[in-house]
């Protein structure tokens, strides 16, 4: 097993699938994506079992409801095609 140390940069640190933004009085979180992230799910027309396709969608909604995101981050995750980077 090999572990790597993640260092804080610009008051941000990535941990698992979130980014923690450290502020003087509190911390905000957002969803972390690697630079190679493609925003691709299993295509509906693929030959994968239906439960695999539905599980991917359920995971995204469960993560959205589980994490306490700020309103701006929540909207970015809920409707990503209507936000600007």
Secondary structure as the mmCIF struct_conf table of DSSP 4:
data_model
#
loop_
_struct_conf.conf_type_id
_struct_conf.id
_struct_conf.beg_label_comp_id
_struct_conf.beg_label_asym_id
_struct_conf.beg_label_seq_id
_struct_conf.end_label_comp_id
_struct_conf.end_label_asym_id
_struct_conf.end_label_seq_id
STRN STRN1 UNK A 9 UNK A 9
TURN_TY1_P TURN_TY1_P1 UNK A 10 UNK A 11
STRN STRN2 UNK A 12 UNK A 15
TURN_TY1_P TURN_TY1_P2 UNK A 16 UNK A 17
STRN STRN3 UNK A 18 UNK A 22
BEND BEND1 UNK A 24 UNK A 25
STRN STRN4 UNK A 27 UNK A 31
TURN_TY1_P TURN_TY1_P3 UNK A 35 UNK A 36
TURN_TY1_P TURN_TY1_P4 UNK A 44 UNK A 45
BEND BEND2 UNK A 46 UNK A 48
HELX_RH_AL_P HELX_RH_AL_P1 UNK A 50 UNK A 66
BEND BEND3 UNK A 67 UNK A 67
HELX_RH_AL_P HELX_RH_AL_P2 UNK A 71 UNK A 78
TURN_TY1_P TURN_TY1_P5 UNK A 79 UNK A 79
HELX_RH_3T_P HELX_RH_3T_P1 UNK A 80 UNK A 82
#
